[in-house]
């Protein structure tokens, strides 16, 4: 924007100088008798017209550049928001894909790795609660809110895993079924973001 403003100012200065050169030269040539007296009037009229054109076109050009810059900033902000939501989706698709296949082993043979998934489910829910929804465009807000709802279900599943529920626990089986459904839903949101990104590129 600063670069374009400098160019606009340069054209304003140069254009004004050219106008006064034309008008002054015509007057000087009339006094010397090199051109008819009517030429001075025509030169003055032409100079006035050019001055008006410069006075109108430079501010209009600057306003146009400001609009282009604003549109570019909005496009960048939308692209950044889209990339952030896509990253969240990819992470949760992987997380809930693992939940849908998780196996609960007897306490006697459990290892530290068995506590990783419940911890990640709780951490993701806490993270999503901290995400400021108003930082995203209206087209993405519903996805972020949907992820929050999914993470609430994930916290419930984490509790089932942490209580070392039986592999055939009805609650755990239901949680894993819900996780598979959530993965399918999140994949549809990925498709929405693909369309959203395509629309941004066409802006």
TIRO-2110 file (N, C-alpha, C; in Angstrom, 1 decimal):
// TIRO-2110
0.8, -1.2, 0.0, N, 1, A
0.0, 0.0, 0.0, CA, 1, A
0.9, 1.3, 0.0, C, 1, A
1.9, 1.3, 0.8, N, 2, A
2.8, 2.4, 0.9, CA, 2, A
3.5, 2.6, -0.5, C, 2, A
3.9, 1.5, -1.1, N, 3, A
4.5, 1.7, -2.5, CA, 3, A
3.6, 2.3, -3.5, C, 3, A
2.3, 1.8, -3.5, N, 4, A
1.4, 2.4, -4.4, CA, 4, A
1.1, 3.9, -4.1, C, 4, A
1.1, 4.2, -2.8, N, 5, A
0.8, 5.6, -2.5, CA, 5, A
1.9, 6.5, -2.9, C, 5, A
3.2, 6.0, -2.8, N, 6, A
4.3, 6.8, -3.3, CA, 6, A
4.2, 7.0, -4.8, C, 6, A
3.8, 5.9, -5.6, N, 7, A
3.7, 6.1, -7.0, CA, 7, A
2.6, 7.1, -7.3, C, 7, A
1.5, 7.0, -6.6, N, 8, A
0.4, 7.9, -6.8, CA, 8, A
0.8, 9.4, -6.6, C, 8, A
1.5, 9.6, -5.5, N, 9, A
2.0, 10.9, -5.2, CA, 9, A
3.0, 11.4, -6.3, C, 9, A
3.8, 10.5, -6.8, N, 10, A
4.8, 10.8, -7.8, CA, 10, A
4.0, 11.3, -9.1, C, 10, A
3.0, 10.5, -9.5, N, 11, A
2.2, 10.9, -10.7, CA, 11, A
1.5, 12.2, -10.5, C, 11, A
1.0, 12.5, -9.2, N, 12, A
0.4, 13.7, -9.0, CA, 12, A
1.3, 14.9, -9.2, C, 12, A
2.6, 14.8, -8.6, N, 13, A
3.6, 15.8, -8.8, CA, 13, A
4.0, 16.0, -10.2, C, 13, A
4.3, 14.9, -10.9, N, 14, A
4.7, 14.9, -12.3, CA, 14, A
3.6, 15.5, -13.2, C, 14, A
2.4, 15.0, -13.0, N, 15, A
1.2, 15.4, -13.8, CA, 15, A
1.0, 16.9, -13.6, C, 15, A
1.1, 17.4, -12.4, N, 16, A
0.9, 18.8, -12.1, CA, 16, A
2.0, 19.7, -12.8, C, 16, A
3.2, 19.1, -12.7, N, 17, A
4.3, 19.9, -13.4, CA, 17, A
4.1, 19.9, -14.9, C, 17, A
3.7, 18.8, -15.5, N, 18, A
3.5, 18.8, -16.9, CA, 18, A
2.4, 19.8, -17.3, C, 18, A
1.3, 19.9, -16.5, N, 19, A
0.2, 20.8, -16.8, CA, 19, A
0.7, 22.2, -16.8, C, 19, A
1.5, 22.6, -15.8, N, 20, A
2.0, 24.0, -15.7, CA, 20, A
3.0, 24.3, -16.8, C, 20, A
3.8, 23.3, -17.2, N, 21, A
4.7, 23.5, -18.3, CA, 21, A
4.0, 23.8, -19.6, C, 21, A
2.9, 23.0, -19.8, N, 22, A
2.1, 23.2, -21.0, CA, 22, A
1.5, 24.6, -21.1, C, 22, A
0.9, 25.0, -19.9, N, 23, A
0.2, 26.3, -19.9, CA, 23, A
1.2, 27.4, -20.0, C, 23, A
2.3, 27.3, -19.2, N, 24, A
3.3, 28.4, -19.2, CA, 24, A
4.0, 28.5, -20.6, C, 24, A
4.3, 27.4, -21.2, N, 25, A
4.9, 27.4, -22.5, CA, 25, A
4.0, 28.1, -23.6, C, 25, A
2.8, 27.7, -23.5, N, 26, A
1.8, 28.3, -24.5, CA, 26, A
1.8, 29.8, -24.3, C, 26, A
1.7, 30.3, -23.1, N, 27, A
1.6, 31.7, -22.8, CA, 27, A
2.9, 32.4, -23.3, C, 27, A
4.0, 31.8, -23.1, N, 28, A
5.3, 32.3, -23.5, CA, 28, A
5.4, 32.4, -25.1, C, 28, A
4.9, 31.3, -25.7, N, 29, A
5.0, 31.3, -27.2, CA, 29, A
4.0, 32.3, -27.8, C, 29, A
2.9, 32.6, -27.1, N, 30, A
2.0, 33.6, -27.6, CA, 30, A
2.6, 35.0, -27.5, C, 30, A
3.3, 35.3, -26.4, N, 31, A
4.0, 36.6, -26.3, CA, 31, A
5.1, 36.8, -27.4, C, 31, A
5.7, 35.7, -27.8, N, 32, A
6.8, 35.7, -28.8, CA, 32, A
6.2, 35.7, -30.2, C, 32, A
4.9, 35.5, -30.3, N, 33, A
4.2, 35.5, -31.6, CA, 33, A
4.4, 34.2, -32.3, C, 33, A
4.9, 33.2, -31.7, N, 34, A
5.1, 31.9, -32.4, CA, 34, A
3.8, 31.1, -32.6, C, 34, A
2.8, 31.3, -31.8, N, 35, A
1.5, 30.7, -31.9, CA, 35, A
0.4, 31.7, -31.8, C, 35, A
-0.8, 31.4, -32.4, N, 36, A
-1.9, 32.4, -32.2, CA, 36, A
-2.3, 32.5, -30.8, C, 36, A
-3.0, 33.7, -30.5, N, 37, A
-3.4, 33.9, -29.1, CA, 37, A
-4.4, 32.9, -28.6, C, 37, A
-5.2, 32.4, -29.5, N, 38, A
-6.2, 31.4, -29.2, CA, 38, A
-5.6, 30.1, -28.6, C, 38, A
-4.3, 29.9, -29.0, N, 39, A
-3.6, 28.7, -28.5, CA, 39, A
-3.4, 28.7, -27.0, C, 39, A
-3.2, 29.9, -26.4, N, 40, A
-3.0, 30.1, -25.0, CA, 40, A
-4.3, 29.7, -24.2, C, 40, A
-5.4, 30.1, -24.8, N, 41, A
-6.7, 29.7, -24.1, CA, 41, A
-6.9, 28.2, -24.2, C, 41, A
-6.6, 27.7, -25.4, N, 42, A
-6.8, 26.2, -25.5, CA, 42, A
-5.8, 25.5, -24.6, C, 42, A
-4.6, 26.0, -24.4, N, 43, A
-3.6, 25.3, -23.5, CA, 43, A
-4.1, 25.4, -22.1, C, 43, A
-4.7, 26.6, -21.7, N, 44, A
-5.1, 26.7, -20.4, CA, 44, A
-6.3, 25.8, -20.1, C, 44, A
-7.2, 25.7, -21.1, N, 45, A
-8.3, 24.8, -20.9, CA, 45, A
-7.9, 23.3, -20.8, C, 45, A
-6.9, 23.0, -21.6, N, 46, A
-6.4, 21.6, -21.6, CA, 46, A
-5.7, 21.4, -20.2, C, 46, A
-4.9, 22.4, -19.8, N, 47, A
-4.2, 22.2, -18.5, CA, 47, A
-5.2, 22.1, -17.3, C, 47, A
-6.3, 22.8, -17.4, N, 48, A
-7.3, 22.7, -16.3, CA, 48, A
-8.0, 21.3, -16.4, C, 48, A
-8.2, 20.8, -17.6, N, 49, A
-8.8, 19.5, -17.7, CA, 49, A
-7.9, 18.4, -17.2, C, 49, A
-6.6, 18.5, -17.5, N, 50, A
-5.7, 17.5, -17.0, CA, 50, A
-5.5, 17.6, -15.5, C, 50, A
-5.6, 18.8, -15.0, N, 51, A
-5.5, 19.0, -13.5, CA, 51, A
-6.7, 18.3, -12.8, C, 51, A
-7.9, 18.5, -13.4, N, 52, A
-9.1, 17.8, -12.9, CA, 52, A
-8.9, 16.3, -12.9, C, 52, A
-8.5, 15.8, -14.1, N, 53, A
-8.3, 14.4, -14.2, CA, 53, A
-7.3, 13.8, -13.2, C, 53, A
-6.2, 14.5, -13.0, N, 54, A
-5.2, 14.0, -12.1, CA, 54, A
-5.8, 14.1, -10.6, C, 54, A
-6.5, 15.2, -10.3, N, 55, A
-7.1, 15.3, -9.0, CA, 55, A
-8.1, 14.3, -8.7, C, 55, A
-8.8, 13.8, -9.7, N, 56, A
-9.8, 12.7, -9.5, CA, 56, A
-9.2, 11.3, -9.5, C, 56, A
-8.4, 11.1, -10.5, N, 57, A
-7.9, 9.8, -10.7, CA, 57, A
-6.9, 9.3, -9.6, C, 57, A
-6.1, 10.2, -9.0, N, 58, A
-5.2, 9.7, -8.0, CA, 58, A
-5.9, 9.2, -6.7, C, 58, A
-6.8, 10.0, -6.2, N, 59, A
-7.6, 9.5, -5.0, CA, 59, A
-8.3, 8.2, -5.3, C, 59, A
-8.9, 8.2, -6.6, N, 60, A
-9.7, 7.0, -6.9, CA, 60, A
-8.8, 5.8, -7.0, C, 60, A
-7.6, 6.0, -7.6, N, 61, A
-6.6, 4.9, -7.6, CA, 61, A
-6.2, 4.4, -6.2, C, 61, A
-6.0, 5.4, -5.3, N, 62, A
-5.6, 5.0, -4.0, CA, 62, A
-6.7, 4.2, -3.3, C, 62, A
-8.0, 4.7, -3.5, N, 63, A
-9.1, 3.9, -2.9, CA, 63, A
-9.2, 2.5, -3.4, C, 63, A
-8.9, 2.4, -4.7, N, 64, A
-8.9, 1.1, -5.4, CA, 64, A
-7.9, 0.2, -4.8, C, 64, A
-6.7, 0.7, -4.5, N, 65, A
-5.6, -0.1, -4.0, CA, 65, A
-5.9, -0.5, -2.5, C, 65, A
-6.5, 0.4, -1.8, N, 66, A
-6.9, 0.1, -0.4, CA, 66, A
-7.9, -1.1, -0.4, C, 66, A
-8.9, -1.0, -1.4, N, 67, A
-9.9, -2.1, -1.5, CA, 67, A
-9.2, -3.4, -1.8, C, 67, A
-8.2, -3.4, -2.7, N, 68, A
-7.5, -4.6, -3.1, CA, 68, A
-6.7, -5.2, -1.9, C, 68, A
-6.1, -4.3, -1.2, N, 69, A
-5.3, -4.7, 0.0, CA, 69, A
-6.3, -5.3, 1.1, C, 69, A
-7.4, -4.7, 1.3, N, 70, A
-8.4, -5.2, 2.2, CA, 70, A
-8.8, -6.6, 1.8, C, 70, A
-9.2, -6.8, 0.5, N, 71, A
-9.6, -8.1, 0.0, CA, 71, A
-8.5, -9.1, 0.2, C, 71, A
-7.2, -8.7, 0.0, N, 72, A
-6.1, -9.6, 0.1, CA, 72, A
-6.0, -10.1, 1.6, C, 72, A
-6.1, -9.1, 2.5, N, 73, A
-6.0, -9.4, 3.9, CA, 73, A
-7.1, -10.4, 4.4, C, 73, A
-8.3, -10.1, 3.9, N, 74, A
-9.4, -11.0, 4.2, CA, 74, A
-9.2, -12.4, 3.6, C, 74, A
-8.7, -12.5, 2.4, N, 75, A
-8.4, -13.8, 1.8, CA, 75, A
-7.4, -14.5, 2.6, C, 75, A
-6.3, -13.8, 3.0, N, 76, A
-5.3, -14.5, 3.8, CA, 76, A
-5.8, -15.0, 5.2, C, 76, A
-6.7, -14.2, 5.8, N, 77, A
-7.2, -14.5, 7.1, CA, 77, A
-8.1, -15.8, 6.9, C, 77, A
-8.9, -15.8, 5.9, N, 78, A
-9.7, -17.0, 5.6, CA, 78, A
-8.9, -18.2, 5.3, C, 78, A
-7.8, -18.1, 4.6, N, 79, A
-7.0, -19.2, 4.3, CA, 79, A
-6.3, -19.7, 5.6, C, 79, A
-5.9, -18.8, 6.4, N, 80, A
-5.3, -19.2, 7.7, CA, 80, A
-6.3, -20.0, 8.6, C, 80, A
-7.5, -19.4, 8.7, N, 81, A
-8.5, -20.1, 9.5, CA, 81, A
-8.9, -21.5, 8.9, C, 81, A
-8.9, -21.6, 7.6, N, 82, A
-9.2, -22.9, 7.0, CA, 82, A
-8.1, -23.9, 7.3, C, 82, A
-6.9, -23.4, 7.2, N, 83, A
-5.7, -24.3, 7.5, CA, 83, A
-5.8, -24.8, 8.9, C, 83, A
-6.1, -23.9, 9.8, N, 84, A
-6.2, -24.3, 11.2, CA, 84, A
-7.3, -25.3, 11.5, C, 84, A
-8.4, -25.1, 10.9, N, 85, A
-9.6, -26.0, 11.2, CA, 85, A
-9.2, -27.4, 10.5, C, 85, A
-8.6, -27.3, 9.3, N, 86, A
-8.2, -28.6, 8.7, CA, 86, A
-7.3, -29.4, 9.5, C, 86, A
-6.3, -28.7, 10.2, N, 87, A
-5.3, -29.4, 11.0, CA, 87, A
-6.0, -30.0, 12.2, C, 87, A
-7.0, -29.3, 12.8, N, 88, A
-7.8, -29.8, 13.9, CA, 88, A
-8.5, -31.0, 13.5, C, 88, A
-9.1, -31.0, 12.3, N, 89, A
-9.9, -32.1, 11.9, CA, 89, A
-9.0, -33.3, 11.6, C, 89, A
-7.9, -33.1, 11.0, N, 90, A
-7.0, -34.3, 10.7, CA, 90, A
-6.5, -34.9, 12.0, C, 90, A
-6.2, -34.1, 13.0, N, 91, A
-5.8, -34.6, 14.3, CA, 91, A
-6.9, -35.4, 14.9, C, 91, A
-8.1, -34.9, 14.9, N, 92, A
-9.2, -35.6, 15.6, CA, 92, A
-9.7, -36.8, 14.8, C, 92, A
-9.5, -36.8, 13.5, N, 93, A
-9.9, -38.0, 12.7, CA, 93, A
-8.9, -39.1, 13.1, C, 93, A
-7.7, -38.8, 13.2, N, 94, A
-6.7, -39.8, 13.7, CA, 94, A
-7.0, -40.3, 15.1, C, 94, A
-7.3, -39.3, 16.0, N, 95, A
-7.5, -39.6, 17.4, CA, 95, A
-8.7, -40.5, 17.6, C, 95, A
-9.8, -40.2, 16.9, N, 96, A
-11.1, -41.0, 17.1, CA, 96, A
-11.0, -42.2, 16.3, C, 96, A
-10.2, -42.3, 15.2, N, 97, A
-10.0, -43.5, 14.6, CA, 97, A
-9.3, -44.5, 15.5, C, 97, A
-8.4, -44.1, 16.3, N, 98, A
-7.7, -44.9, 17.3, CA, 98, A
-8.7, -45.3, 18.4, C, 98, A
-9.5, -44.4, 18.8, N, 99, A
-10.5, -44.7, 19.8, CA, 99, A
-11.5, -45.8, 19.3, C, 99, A
-11.9, -45.7, 18.0, N, 100, A
-12.8, -46.7, 17.5, CA, 100, A
-12.2, -48.1, 17.5, C, 100, A
-10.9, -48.2, 17.5, N, 101, A
-10.2, -49.6, 17.5, CA, 101, A
-9.6, -49.9, 18.8, C, 101, A
-9.8, -49.1, 19.8, N, 102, A
-9.0, -49.3, 21.1, CA, 102, A
-9.5, -50.6, 21.7, C, 102, A
-8.5, -51.3, 22.3, N, 103, A
-8.8, -52.5, 23.0, CA, 103, A
-8.5, -52.3, 24.5, C, 103, A
-9.4, -52.8, 25.4, N, 104, A
-9.1, -52.6, 26.8, CA, 104, A
-8.6, -53.9, 27.3, C, 104, A
-7.4, -53.9, 27.9, N, 105, A
-6.8, -55.1, 28.4, CA, 105, A
-6.9, -55.2, 29.9, C, 105, A
-6.8, -56.4, 30.4, N, 106, A
-6.9, -56.6, 31.9, CA, 106, A
-5.8, -55.8, 32.6, C, 106, A
-6.1, -55.4, 33.8, N, 107, A
-5.2, -54.5, 34.6, CA, 107, A
-3.9, -55.2, 34.7, C, 107, A
-3.8, -56.5, 34.9, N, 108, A
-2.6, -57.2, 35.1, CA, 108, A
-1.6, -57.0, 34.0, C, 108, A
-2.0, -56.8, 32.8, N, 109, A
-1.1, -56.7, 31.6, CA, 109, A
-1.1, -55.3, 31.0, C, 109, A
-1.7, -54.3, 31.7, N, 110, A
-1.7, -53.0, 31.1, CA, 110, A
-0.4, -52.3, 31.2, C, 110, A
0.0, -51.4, 30.3, N, 111, A
1.2, -50.7, 30.3, CA, 111, A
0.9, -49.2, 30.3, C, 111, A
2.0, -48.4, 30.3, N, 112, A
1.8, -47.0, 30.3, CA, 112, A
1.2, -46.5, 29.0, C, 112, A
1.4, -47.2, 27.9, N, 113, A
0.8, -46.9, 26.6, CA, 113, A
-0.8, -46.9, 26.7, C, 113, A
-1.3, -47.7, 27.6, N, 114, A
-2.8, -47.8, 27.7, CA, 114, A
-3.4, -46.5, 28.2, C, 114, A
-2.6, -45.7, 28.9, N, 115, A
-3.1, -44.4, 29.4, CA, 115, A
-3.0, -43.2, 28.4, C, 115, A
-2.3, -43.4, 27.3, N, 116, A
-2.1, -42.4, 26.3, CA, 116, A
-3.4, -41.9, 25.7, C, 116, A
-4.2, -42.8, 25.2, N, 117, A
-5.4, -42.4, 24.5, CA, 117, A
-6.4, -41.6, 25.3, C, 117, A
-6.7, -42.1, 26.6, N, 118, A
-7.6, -41.3, 27.4, CA, 118, A
-7.0, -39.9, 27.7, C, 118, A
-5.7, -39.8, 27.9, N, 119, A
-5.1, -38.5, 28.1, CA, 119, A
-5.3, -37.6, 26.9, C, 119, A
-5.0, -38.2, 25.7, N, 120, A
-5.2, -37.3, 24.5, CA, 120, A
-6.6, -36.9, 24.3, C, 120, A
-7.6, -37.8, 24.6, N, 121, A
-9.0, -37.4, 24.5, CA, 121, A
-9.3, -36.2, 25.4, C, 121, A
-8.8, -36.3, 26.6, N, 122, A
-9.1, -35.2, 27.6, CA, 122, A
-8.4, -33.9, 27.1, C, 122, A
-7.2, -34.1, 26.7, N, 123, A
-6.4, -32.9, 26.3, CA, 123, A
-7.0, -32.2, 25.1, C, 123, A
-7.5, -33.0, 24.1, N, 124, A
-8.1, -32.4, 22.9, CA, 124, A
-9.4, -31.6, 23.3, C, 124, A
-10.1, -32.2, 24.2, N, 125, A
-11.4, -31.5, 24.7, CA, 125, A
-11.0, -30.2, 25.4, C, 125, A
-10.0, -30.2, 26.2, N, 126, A
-9.6, -29.0, 26.9, CA, 126, A
-9.1, -28.0, 25.9, C, 126, A
-8.3, -28.4, 24.9, N, 127, A
-7.8, -27.5, 23.9, CA, 127, A
-8.9, -26.8, 23.1, C, 127, A
-9.9, -27.6, 22.7, N, 128, A
-11.0, -27.1, 21.9, CA, 128, A
-11.9, -26.1, 22.7, C, 128, A
-12.0, -26.3, 24.0, N, 129, A
-12.7, -25.3, 24.8, CA, 129, A
-12.0, -24.0, 24.9, C, 129, A
-10.7, -24.0, 24.6, N, 130, A
-9.9, -22.7, 24.7, CA, 130, A
-9.9, -22.0, 23.3, C, 130, A
-10.3, -22.7, 22.3, N, 131, A
-10.3, -22.1, 20.9, CA, 131, A
-11.3, -21.0, 20.8, C, 131, A
-10.9, -19.8, 20.4, N, 132, A
-11.8, -18.7, 20.3, CA, 132, A
-12.6, -18.8, 19.0, C, 132, A
-13.9, -19.1, 19.1, N, 133, A
-14.7, -19.3, 17.9, CA, 133, A
-14.8, -18.1, 17.0, C, 133, A
-14.7, -16.9, 17.6, N, 134, A
-14.9, -15.7, 16.8, CA, 134, A
-13.7, -15.4, 16.0, C, 134, A
-12.6, -16.2, 16.1, N, 135, A
-11.5, -16.0, 15.2, CA, 135, A
-11.7, -16.6, 13.8, C, 135, A
-12.7, -17.4, 13.7, N, 136, A
-13.0, -18.1, 12.4, CA, 136, A
-14.2, -17.4, 11.7, C, 136, A
-14.2, -17.6, 10.4, N, 137, A
-15.3, -17.1, 9.6, CA, 137, A
-16.6, -17.9, 9.9, C, 137, A
-17.7, -17.3, 9.5, N, 138, A
-19.0, -17.9, 9.8, CA, 138, A
-19.1, -19.3, 9.1, C, 138, A
-18.4, -19.5, 8.0, N, 139, A
-18.4, -20.8, 7.3, CA, 139, A
-17.7, -21.9, 8.1, C, 139, A
-16.9, -21.6, 9.0, N, 140, A
-16.1, -22.6, 9.7, CA, 140, A
-16.5, -22.7, 11.2, C, 140, A
-17.3, -21.8, 11.7, N, 141, A
-17.7, -21.8, 13.1, CA, 141, A
-18.4, -23.1, 13.5, C, 141, A
-19.3, -23.6, 12.6, N, 142, A
-20.1, -24.7, 13.0, CA, 142, A
-19.2, -26.0, 13.0, C, 142, A
-18.1, -26.0, 12.3, N, 143, A
-17.2, -27.1, 12.4, CA, 143, A
-16.5, -27.2, 13.7, C, 143, A
-16.0, -26.0, 14.1, N, 144, A
-15.3, -25.9, 15.4, CA, 144, A
-16.3, -26.3, 16.6, C, 144, A
-17.5, -25.8, 16.5, N, 145, A
-18.5, -26.2, 17.5, CA, 145, A
-18.8, -27.7, 17.5, C, 145, A
-18.8, -28.2, 16.3, N, 146, A
-19.1, -29.7, 16.1, CA, 146, A
-17.9, -30.5, 16.7, C, 146, A
-16.7, -30.0, 16.6, N, 147, A
-15.6, -30.7, 17.2, CA, 147, A
-15.6, -30.6, 18.7, C, 147, A
-16.1, -29.5, 19.2, N, 148, A
-16.3, -29.4, 20.7, CA, 148, A
-17.3, -30.5, 21.2, C, 148, A
-18.4, -30.7, 20.4, N, 149, A
-19.3, -31.7, 20.8, CA, 149, A
-18.7, -33.1, 20.7, C, 149, A
-18.0, -33.3, 19.7, N, 150, A
-17.3, -34.6, 19.5, CA, 150, A
-16.4, -34.9, 20.7, C, 150, A
-15.6, -33.8, 21.1, N, 151, A
-14.6, -34.0, 22.1, CA, 151, A
-15.3, -34.2, 23.5, C, 151, A
-16.5, -33.7, 23.7, N, 152, A
-17.3, -34.0, 24.9, CA, 152, A
-17.6, -35.5, 25.0, C, 152, A
-18.0, -36.1, 23.8, N, 153, A
-18.2, -37.5, 23.8, CA, 153, A
-16.9, -38.3, 24.0, C, 153, A
-15.8, -37.7, 23.5, N, 154, A
-14.5, -38.3, 23.7, CA, 154, A
-14.1, -38.4, 25.2, C, 154, A
-14.4, -37.3, 25.9, N, 155, A
-14.1, -37.3, 27.4, CA, 155, A
-14.9, -38.4, 28.1, C, 155, A
-16.1, -38.7, 27.7, N, 156, A
-16.9, -39.8, 28.2, CA, 156, A
-16.2, -41.1, 27.9, C, 156, A
-15.7, -41.3, 26.7, N, 157, A
-15.0, -42.5, 26.3, CA, 157, A
-13.7, -42.7, 27.1, C, 157, A
-13.1, -41.5, 27.3, N, 158, A
-11.8, -41.6, 28.1, CA, 158, A
-12.1, -42.1, 29.5, C, 158, A
-13.2, -41.7, 30.1, N, 159, A
-13.6, -42.2, 31.4, CA, 159, A
-13.8, -43.7, 31.4, C, 159, A
-14.4, -44.2, 30.4, N, 160, A
-14.7, -45.6, 30.3, CA, 160, A
-13.3, -46.4, 30.1, C, 160, A
-12.4, -45.8, 29.4, N, 161, A
-11.1, -46.5, 29.2, CA, 161, A
-10.3, -46.4, 30.5, C, 161, A
-10.4, -45.3, 31.2, N, 162, A
-9.6, -45.2, 32.5, CA, 162, A
-10.1, -46.1, 33.6, C, 162, A
-11.4, -46.4, 33.5, N, 163, A
-12.0, -47.3, 34.5, CA, 163, A
-11.8, -48.8, 34.2, C, 163, A
-11.0, -49.0, 33.1, N, 164, A
-10.6, -50.3, 32.6, CA, 164, A
-11.9, -51.2, 32.4, C, 164, A
-12.8, -50.6, 31.7, N, 165, A
-14.1, -51.3, 31.4, CA, 165, A
-13.8, -52.6, 30.6, C, 165, A
-14.6, -53.5, 30.7, N, 166, A
-14.5, -54.7, 29.9, CA, 166, A
-14.5, -54.4, 28.4, C, 166, A
-13.8, -55.2, 27.6, N, 167, A
-13.8, -55.1, 26.2, CA, 167, A
-15.2, -55.1, 25.6, C, 167, A
-16.1, -55.8, 26.3, N, 168, A
-17.4, -56.0, 25.8, CA, 168, A
-18.4, -55.1, 26.6, C, 168, A
-17.9, -54.1, 27.3, N, 169, A
-18.8, -53.2, 28.0, CA, 169, A
-19.7, -52.5, 27.0, C, 169, A
-21.0, -52.4, 27.3, N, 170, A
-22.0, -51.8, 26.4, CA, 170, A
-21.6, -50.3, 26.2, C, 170, A
-21.2, -49.7, 27.3, N, 171, A
-20.9, -48.2, 27.2, CA, 171, A
-19.7, -48.0, 26.3, C, 171, A
-18.6, -48.9, 26.4, N, 172, A
-17.5, -48.7, 25.6, CA, 172, A
-17.8, -49.0, 24.1, C, 172, A
-18.5, -50.1, 23.9, N, 173, A
-18.9, -50.4, 22.5, CA, 173, A
-19.7, -49.3, 21.9, C, 173, A
-20.6, -48.7, 22.7, N, 174, A
-21.4, -47.5, 22.1, CA, 174, A
-20.4, -46.3, 21.9, C, 174, A
-19.5, -46.1, 22.7, N, 175, A
-18.5, -45.0, 22.5, CA, 175, A
-17.7, -45.2, 21.3, C, 175, A
-17.3, -46.4, 21.1, N, 176, A
-16.5, -46.7, 19.9, CA, 176, A
-17.3, -46.6, 18.6, C, 176, A
-18.6, -47.0, 18.7, N, 177, A
-19.5, -46.9, 17.5, CA, 177, A
-19.7, -45.4, 17.2, C, 177, A
-19.8, -44.6, 18.3, N, 178, A
-20.0, -43.1, 18.1, CA, 178, A
-18.7, -42.5, 17.5, C, 178, A
-17.5, -43.1, 17.9, N, 179, A
-16.3, -42.6, 17.4, CA, 179, A
-16.2, -42.8, 15.9, C, 179, A
-16.7, -44.0, 15.4, N, 180, A
-16.6, -44.3, 14.0, CA, 180, A
-17.6, -43.3, 13.2, C, 180, A
-18.7, -43.0, 13.8, N, 181, A
-19.7, -42.1, 13.2, CA, 181, A
-19.1, -40.7, 13.2, C, 181, A
-18.3, -40.3, 14.2, N, 182, A
-17.7, -39.0, 14.3, CA, 182, A
-16.6, -38.9, 13.2, C, 182, A
-15.9, -39.9, 13.0, N, 183, A
-14.8, -39.9, 12.0, CA, 183, A
-15.5, -39.7, 10.6, C, 183, A
-16.5, -40.4, 10.4, N, 184, A
-17.2, -40.2, 9.1, CA, 184, A
-17.7, -38.8, 8.9, C, 184, A
-18.3, -38.2, 10.0, N, 185, A
-18.8, -36.8, 10.0, CA, 185, A
-17.6, -35.8, 9.7, C, 185, A
-16.5, -36.1, 10.4, N, 186, A
-15.4, -35.2, 10.2, CA, 186, A
-14.8, -35.2, 8.8, C, 186, A
-14.9, -36.4, 8.2, N, 187, A
-14.5, -36.5, 6.8, CA, 187, A
-15.4, -35.7, 5.9, C, 187, A
-16.7, -35.6, 6.2, N, 188, A
-17.5, -34.7, 5.4, CA, 188, A
-17.2, -33.3, 5.6, C, 188, A
-16.7, -32.9, 6.8, N, 189, A
-16.3, -31.5, 7.0, CA, 189, A
-15.0, -31.2, 6.3, C, 189, A
-14.2, -32.2, 6.1, N, 190, A
-13.0, -32.0, 5.3, CA, 190, A
-13.4, -31.7, 3.8, C, 190, A
-14.4, -32.3, 3.3, N, 191, A
-14.9, -32.0, 2.0, CA, 191, A
-15.4, -30.6, 1.9, C, 191, A
-16.1, -30.2, 3.0, N, 192, A
-16.6, -28.8, 3.0, CA, 192, A
-15.5, -27.8, 3.0, C, 192, A
-14.4, -28.1, 3.7, N, 193, A
-13.3, -27.2, 3.7, CA, 193, A
-12.6, -27.2, 2.3, C, 193, A
-12.6, -28.3, 1.7, N, 194, A
-12.0, -28.3, 0.3, CA, 194, A
-12.8, -27.4, -0.6, C, 194, A
-14.1, -27.4, -0.5, N, 195, A
-15.0, -26.5, -1.3, CA, 195, A
-14.7, -25.0, -0.8, C, 195, A
-14.6, -24.8, 0.5, N, 196, A
-14.4, -23.5, 1.0, CA, 196, A
-13.1, -22.9, 0.5, C, 196, A
-12.0, -23.8, 0.5, N, 197, A
-10.7, -23.3, 0.0, CA, 197, A
-10.8, -23.0, -1.5, C, 197, A
-11.5, -23.8, -2.3, N, 198, A
-11.7, -23.5, -3.7, CA, 198, A
-12.4, -22.2, -3.9, C, 198, A
-13.4, -21.9, -3.1, N, 199, A
-14.1, -20.6, -3.2, CA, 199, A
-13.1, -19.4, -2.9, C, 199, A
-12.3, -19.6, -1.9, N, 200, A
-11.3, -18.6, -1.5, CA, 200, A
-10.3, -18.3, -2.6, C, 200, A
-9.9, -19.4, -3.3, N, 201, A
-8.9, -19.2, -4.4, CA, 201, A
-9.5, -18.4, -5.5, C, 201, A
-10.8, -18.5, -5.7, N, 202, A
-11.5, -17.8, -6.8, CA, 202, A
-11.9, -16.4, -6.4, C, 202, A
-11.6, -16.0, -5.2, N, 203, A
-12.0, -14.6, -4.8, CA, 203, A
-11.2, -13.6, -5.6, C, 203, A
END
